[in-house]
């Protein structure tokens, strides 16, 4: 099963993604409000079937702490950052810490879902890339 874990203060992105993957039984969406709990759960998962989305509204320090924790433990799964606000000089630092995609501006859950599907090479019926 492919899994998308979302780190955020409130269940906003995760609930939007649940709608995007509704009816697709091979996808699981789960929200976390604690970076430590997210990290611990990531260690237990098949990392080849995992994507982590971080809503930067949880705080830049929380985000960077999670990314550093991952980098230090040599875990390997794709990470995507969503931020409503511009990242200014933070973009390259995030990429250096392993972030493969940045979604900046208005939340577009359909775009985030498409990126997740693209990463795994999955398409839904009726969807073209």
Secondary structure as UniProt FT lines:
FT   STRAND          2..7
FT   HELIX           13..20
FT   TURN            21..23
FT   TURN            25..26
FT   STRAND          27..32
FT   HELIX           35..44
FT   HELIX           47..49
FT   STRAND          50..55
FT   HELIX           56..58
FT   HELIX           60..73
FT   STRAND          78..83
FT   TURN            88..89
FT   HELIX           90..96
FT   TURN            97..98
FT   STRAND          99..104
FT   HELIX           109..120
FT   TURN            125..126
//
